[in-house]
Amino acid sequence: MAGDAAFREDIRHWLEENCPASMRTPMATNEYPGGGRRARYRNSDTKVWLERMAERGFTVPMWPRRYGGGGLDKDENAVLHEELRLINARPAHVGMGISMIGPALLEYGTEEQKTEHLPKIARGEIWWCQGYSEPNAGSDLASLRTQAVEDGDDYIINGQKVWTSGADNADWMFCLVRTDPNVSKHQGITFILFDMATPGVSVKPILLISGLSPFCETFLDDVRVPRKNVVGEVNKGWTVAKRLLQYERTSIGGIGGGNQRGATLEEVAAKYVGLDNGIIADSVLRENITRHRMNDSAYALTMKRSVEESATGRAPGAVSSMFKYYGTEQNKGRHELLLSIMGTQGLGWGGESFDTAELENTRAWLRSKANSIEGGTSEVQLNILAKRVLGLPD
Ligand SMILES: Cc1cc2nc3c(=O)[nH]c(=O)nc-3n(C[C@H](O)[C@H](O)[C@H](O)COP(=O)(O)OP(=O)(O)OC[C@H]3O[C@@H](n4cnc5c(N)ncnc54)[C@H](O)[C@@H]3O)c2cc1C
């Protein structure tokens, strides 16, 4: 256990008073506490929990107080998270604001940008989306062609983004644009922010076979954006873009390491396979679950150490690719294990022979396959590790 006893007592008392009972249950899949102007809450406690945590700066505990954070140091932050785990508290706030653009602004934003955006991110007032990928720029992101041309104090942006998660509900986009087409592809890219309500921005959800549309095509036609919305230097956006990806990859990697929502593997095994004298009856399954849990623990500890040792205390550098790679493999492995435990009950798509948790499990299993694509594919992470961490030749 980390930290000062008085601080821990204060946190424990505050959580006892302020965390609603329904927020101490596993997160429902249809309750996404991402905030934003268009947020709708199925459970009103989700909003209450977000507001109370934001009030204390605990949605972003380590950000400075002046930007809406809690101003905690890493030991205090560890205490807060231990206490949240002890009461099984749901995350009060999730999304690209707190995990990606917020940390990038803390490092690269102007004071004006920090003051304008960070408190709104901390309070969940604005939902952000990421305009990186384009029809011909995915793994080779630096080939992006969306163009921004200077016009007085503004840029005029034209082009198309794709796979923009949540763009149809987003309030603002952080976007990569080409500002100089006459230099090598990694140069001439600029990182810029704009309101999705700006004239010329249109969004078309991509309908998946599941009937859901988690991501969109985003079209940018003569979108006028003030120059002051450029983050970092004009034509040097690749540096900001790469750092943001490290935050994204650390965040995606975090889904491994036992951070998953819902029942544990042991609870599921007890239900579907049964226990013999209190232990899982099938010895092969027992061994597979134990191995998975040991890998989860070792991985979670390595990640914690590496994040704490990083310069910002929030995300390591190129090593974040290791977390992205391993964390997503662990998460996919967990879902495969769940399938082997649940058998055909883990493959239901609809109908009365499956309960809600079973139907959600099938969808979560399919969704886990995308983990090793989003935020940069596993192959790309291995390339980065080979080059930037192991120093192997191109
Ligand atoms: C669930 C989900 C959400 C997403 N959300 C967003 C979002 O919000 N915003 C956004 O901008 N993008 C988003 N993306 C897009 C994502 O970043 C891209 O899908 C990803 O970078 C891969 O690009 P691509 O799909 O064009 O595949 P490609 O780049 O065409 O790759 C195809 C295959 O070739 C392999 N490959 C490519 N180059 C190499 C290489 N040099 N070495 C080895 N193998 C290689 C890849 O690993 C992959 O298997 C999302 C994707 C998913 C799945």
The ligand as a Gaussian input file, in Angstrom:
#p B3LYP/6-31G(d) Opt

LIG

0 1
 C      -11.720000       0.220000     -33.663000
 C      -10.904000       1.233000     -34.442000
 C      -10.981000       2.573000     -34.118000
 C      -10.216000       3.518000     -34.825000
 N      -10.361000       4.849000     -34.505000
 C       -9.667000       5.773000     -35.197000
 C       -9.823000       7.164000     -34.898000
 O      -10.590000       7.542000     -34.014000
 N       -9.126000       8.058000     -35.631000
 C       -8.263000       7.696000     -36.603000
 O       -7.622000       8.557000     -37.194000
 N       -8.099000       6.380000     -36.933000
 C       -8.778000       5.410000     -36.251000
 N       -8.635000       4.075000     -36.573000
 C       -7.805000       3.705000     -37.717000
 C       -6.519000       2.996000     -37.340000
 O       -5.575000       3.898000     -36.803000
 C       -5.989000       2.315000     -38.599000
 O       -6.933000       1.305000     -38.945000
 C       -4.634000       1.676000     -38.408000
 O       -3.647000       2.651000     -38.215000
 C       -4.238000       0.780000     -39.601000
 O       -4.381000       1.477000     -40.806000
 P       -5.208000       0.849000     -42.016000
 O       -6.542000       0.407000     -41.483000
 O       -5.215000       1.824000     -43.124000
 O       -4.437000      -0.483000     -42.421000
 P       -3.176000      -0.573000     -43.391000
 O       -2.182000       0.460000     -43.033000
 O       -3.675000      -0.597000     -44.802000
 O       -2.586000      -1.997000     -43.012000
 C       -3.088000      -3.217000     -43.556000
 C       -2.234000      -4.355000     -43.005000
 O       -0.875000      -4.216000     -43.462000
 C        0.015000      -4.235000     -42.338000
 N        1.124000      -3.302000     -42.571000
 C        1.046000      -2.051000     -43.083000
 N        2.265000      -1.486000     -43.130000
 C        3.138000      -2.381000     -42.603000
 C        4.535000      -2.383000     -42.379000
 N        5.306000      -1.318000     -42.689000
 N        5.114000      -3.486000     -41.824000
 C        4.349000      -4.581000     -41.501000
 N        3.010000      -4.631000     -41.726000
 C        2.403000      -3.563000     -42.256000
 C       -0.813000      -3.758000     -41.158000
 O       -0.264000      -4.230000     -39.936000
 C       -2.162000      -4.385000     -41.468000
 O       -2.196000      -5.732000     -41.034000
 C       -9.365000       3.101000     -35.885000
 C       -9.287000       1.735000     -36.200000
 C      -10.042000       0.808000     -35.501000
 C       -9.935000      -0.652000     -35.874000

